[in-house]
Amino acid sequence: MSTTSTEKRQTTLQQLAEHPLDLLVIGGGIVGAGVARDAAMRGLRTGLVDAHDFAAGTSSRSSRLLHGGLRYLEQGRVGLVHESSVEKKVVHAIAPHLGQPLGFIFPVYKVNGRPMWQMRIGVKMYDLLCNGRNFKPSRGYTKEETLVKLPQINTAGLRGSVRYYDALTSDARLTLDTLRSAVKNGALVSNYTRFADATRAAGAWACQIEDTLAGQKITARARAILNAAGPWSEAIPHSAVKLRLTKGIHIVVDRKRVTVAEDEAVTMVEGKRILFLIPWGERLIIGTTDTDYDADPADVAVGLDDIDYVLHTANTTFPAARLTRDDIISSWAGVRPLIANRDGTPSDTSRAHQIKNPAEGWWDIAGGKLTTYRLMAEQAVTKIAKYLGAPAVPCRTAKEPLLPPAETAPYSGIIPPPVTAEAVRHYVGHEWAVHLDDVLMRRSSWHFYHGDTPARAPEIAQWMSAAAGWTPERTAAELANYTKEAAKTYPSSKTP
Ligand SMILES: Cc1cc2nc3c(=O)[nH]c(=O)nc-3n(C[C@H](O)[C@H](O)[C@H](O)COP(=O)(O)OP(=O)(O)OC[C@H]3O[C@@H](n4cnc5c(N)ncnc54)[C@H](O)[C@@H]3O)c2cc1C
């Protein structure tokens, strides 16, 4: 790290050790970030630590959608859809650069499908659940109109289609910009800082936290702790969370491989599941899977069986596309931290969230979605502020905009432009980037957008070396570490 970013990090850790906190948040995924921003805005002295990089867990591995979840409507979960539908518009309002409205064309088939009239009613209800007004009104298309939009679509039994609206985001950027906003409001945040354990005495927790870069251990005092460790939250000492982890993967291909509009995704039905084909600049994101997962969330990797399932579904919907493994530019795998429910299939498991207070001064928050992170944070902070006896400050996170992107950070939104030396300096100096994969995977998403990233990694490592003051040995180690991380994605054969 450069002297400046090392000094900044040391100052944060020193402040965490020296000044008692009202609230320590464990986990810097989207949920922890949302809580830190809200708590700091309500005047609570707030700290947040993440054992890895911010957003390195599930919050950089999603489908990148702000969505109400049309399929949950079919399951009768109207409350959940309403909650998420309202929140998708709130996130779009507070961070327009991170919420791009996106049409979803849902083809309707004679076999295994709903009749057109039911689908039209379904998407109208979906519009109404955004408090009466979605980004744009939904509508239906005849078979002929659908074929004009999607000339490669499977025509066997096609009746027509409907179009409804959700939005595309960048999950990792949303997390980082939420953290930047939290810091602007006074929160102390530190990545590569692991919560180890805590003991409670005299009305506060003594929290043992470890700076995993320097190997240094510190003790922070906090009147309350919130466990927002996502798929790891069950393993945190004192946690009362019970999770059902499920794995999901996505693949990225060139948008030219399937004829779709740049602002219209396609909903694909596979059995009882729904997959998406999502335009992302010059690319298409295709996914996802939903299978039970029992190993360490840090080890989650894209499997060939996952890839073949996604390819099969895309090729069934677009037979003329004939997508193969060779078309894959990149991929990622993530673990959903769902509230435990062993009954039913993974896809049946509720995406609802839960906030628990199992011990004096300790809260667990789990489940939910990227889309509902702000609401989850609002509910948790309201409870914690009440417990702390803090003045009743109303939550402002639904109204106050997130910090806009910095001018020196060209990757400001959803579609990544090329990483430059200037951007790398910015990520190191102002956005807590410590390792090469922090820049390539989370600050810029460049790894997932461009097939040539592994080939360009040595050049980007040199820029990072200059920005962070690395030795040649450290630069080589960073390239090796990036290769290891990239090997969890496909095609890992293209890595250096
Ligand atoms: C395949 C897939 C697709 C999805 N698609 C969507 C979608 O399109 N839209 C949507 O709304 N939602 C989606 N989701 C759900 C959404 O991504 C998650 O609900 C959300 O990202 C969870 O965030 P989190 O903060 O709870 O967890 P995480 O992002 O995993 O954050 C938890 C953090 O805790 C840290 N941590 C762990 N242990 C410790 C410790 N001891 N000390 C300190 N820190 C620790 C980890 O390093 C991690 O950064 C999807 C999920 C998956 C897997």
The ligand as an SDF file (V2000), in Angstrom:
LIG
                    3D

 53 58  0  0  0  0  0  0  0  0999 V2000
  -26.2770  -16.3110   -7.5940 C   0  0  0  0  0  0  0  0  0  0  0  0
  -26.9310  -15.2070   -6.8410 C   0  0  0  0  0  0  0  0  0  0  0  0
  -27.7360  -14.2900   -7.5040 C   0  0  0  0  0  0  0  0  0  0  0  0
  -28.3430  -13.2590   -6.7900 C   0  0  0  0  0  0  0  0  0  0  0  0
  -29.0260  -12.3120   -7.4900 N   0  0  0  0  0  0  0  0  0  0  0  0
  -29.6130  -11.2970   -6.8410 C   0  0  0  0  0  0  0  0  0  0  0  0
  -30.2460  -10.2600   -7.5690 C   0  0  0  0  0  0  0  0  0  0  0  0
  -30.1850  -10.2100   -8.7990 O   0  0  0  0  0  0  0  0  0  0  0  0
  -30.8720   -9.2980   -6.8740 N   0  0  0  0  0  0  0  0  0  0  0  0
  -30.9270   -9.3060   -5.5150 C   0  0  0  0  0  0  0  0  0  0  0  0
  -31.5840   -8.4360   -4.9610 O   0  0  0  0  0  0  0  0  0  0  0  0
  -30.2720  -10.2430   -4.7780 N   0  0  0  0  0  0  0  0  0  0  0  0
  -29.6080  -11.2240   -5.4170 C   0  0  0  0  0  0  0  0  0  0  0  0
  -28.9090  -12.1660   -4.7210 N   0  0  0  0  0  0  0  0  0  0  0  0
  -28.8680  -12.0760   -3.2590 C   0  0  0  0  0  0  0  0  0  0  0  0
  -27.8390  -11.0340   -2.7820 C   0  0  0  0  0  0  0  0  0  0  0  0
  -26.6840  -11.0760   -3.5800 O   0  0  0  0  0  0  0  0  0  0  0  0
  -27.4890  -11.3080   -1.3260 C   0  0  0  0  0  0  0  0  0  0  0  0
  -28.6670  -11.3660   -0.5730 O   0  0  0  0  0  0  0  0  0  0  0  0
  -26.5890  -10.2250   -0.7160 C   0  0  0  0  0  0  0  0  0  0  0  0
  -25.4990   -9.9270   -1.5610 O   0  0  0  0  0  0  0  0  0  0  0  0
  -26.0800  -10.6870    0.6380 C   0  0  0  0  0  0  0  0  0  0  0  0
  -25.2860   -9.6640    1.1800 O   0  0  0  0  0  0  0  0  0  0  0  0
  -24.6580   -9.8070    2.6310 P   0  0  0  0  0  0  0  0  0  0  0  0
  -24.0850   -8.4940    2.9760 O   0  0  0  0  0  0  0  0  0  0  0  0
  -25.6660  -10.4090    3.5430 O   0  0  0  0  0  0  0  0  0  0  0  0
  -23.5280  -10.9290    2.4740 O   0  0  0  0  0  0  0  0  0  0  0  0
  -22.0580  -10.8250    1.8510 P   0  0  0  0  0  0  0  0  0  0  0  0
  -22.0140   -9.9730    0.6710 O   0  0  0  0  0  0  0  0  0  0  0  0
  -21.5640  -12.2200    1.6820 O   0  0  0  0  0  0  0  0  0  0  0  0
  -21.2110  -10.0870    2.9830 O   0  0  0  0  0  0  0  0  0  0  0  0
  -20.8130  -10.7450    4.1620 C   0  0  0  0  0  0  0  0  0  0  0  0
  -19.4050  -10.2770    4.4920 C   0  0  0  0  0  0  0  0  0  0  0  0
  -19.0440  -10.7470    5.7890 O   0  0  0  0  0  0  0  0  0  0  0  0
  -17.6360  -10.8930    5.8080 C   0  0  0  0  0  0  0  0  0  0  0  0
  -17.2280  -11.7230    6.9350 N   0  0  0  0  0  0  0  0  0  0  0  0
  -17.3630  -13.0590    7.0910 C   0  0  0  0  0  0  0  0  0  0  0  0
  -16.8340  -13.4550    8.2700 N   0  0  0  0  0  0  0  0  0  0  0  0
  -16.3420  -12.3350    8.8780 C   0  0  0  0  0  0  0  0  0  0  0  0
  -15.6560  -12.0930   10.1030 C   0  0  0  0  0  0  0  0  0  0  0  0
  -15.3480  -13.0890   10.9690 N   0  0  0  0  0  0  0  0  0  0  0  0
  -15.2630  -10.8160   10.3980 N   0  0  0  0  0  0  0  0  0  0  0  0
  -15.5430   -9.7920    9.5300 C   0  0  0  0  0  0  0  0  0  0  0  0
  -16.1890   -9.9890    8.3440 N   0  0  0  0  0  0  0  0  0  0  0  0
  -16.5980  -11.2340    8.0290 C   0  0  0  0  0  0  0  0  0  0  0  0
  -17.3460  -11.5220    4.4450 C   0  0  0  0  0  0  0  0  0  0  0  0
  -15.9830  -11.3410    4.0560 O   0  0  0  0  0  0  0  0  0  0  0  0
  -18.3370  -10.8090    3.5340 C   0  0  0  0  0  0  0  0  0  0  0  0
  -17.7410   -9.7210    2.8150 O   0  0  0  0  0  0  0  0  0  0  0  0
  -28.2180  -13.1770   -5.3920 C   0  0  0  0  0  0  0  0  0  0  0  0
  -27.4000  -14.0870   -4.7230 C   0  0  0  0  0  0  0  0  0  0  0  0
  -26.7340  -15.0830   -5.4480 C   0  0  0  0  0  0  0  0  0  0  0  0
  -25.8130  -16.0160   -4.7480 C   0  0  0  0  0  0  0  0  0  0  0  0
  1  2  1  0
  2  3  1  0
  2 52  2  0
  3  4  2  0
  4  5  1  0
  4 50  1  0
  5  6  2  0
  6  7  1  0
  6 13  1  0
  7  8  2  0
  7  9  1  0
  9 10  1  0
 10 11  2  0
 10 12  1  0
 12 13  2  0
 13 14  1  0
 14 15  1  0
 14 50  1  0
 15 16  1  0
 16 17  1  0
 16 18  1  0
 18 19  1  0
 18 20  1  0
 20 21  1  0
 20 22  1  0
 22 23  1  0
 23 24  1  0
 24 25  2  0
 24 26  1  0
 24 27  1  0
 27 28  1  0
 28 29  2  0
 28 30  1  0
 28 31  1  0
 31 32  1  0
 32 33  1  0
 33 34  1  0
 33 48  1  0
 34 35  1  0
 35 36  1  0
 35 46  1  0
 36 37  1  0
 36 45  1  0
 37 38  2  0
 38 39  1  0
 39 40  1  0
 39 45  2  0
 40 41  1  0
 40 42  2  0
 42 43  1  0
 43 44  2  0
 44 45  1  0
 46 47  1  0
 46 48  1  0
 48 49  1  0
 50 51  2  0
 51 52  1  0
 52 53  1  0
M  END
$$$$
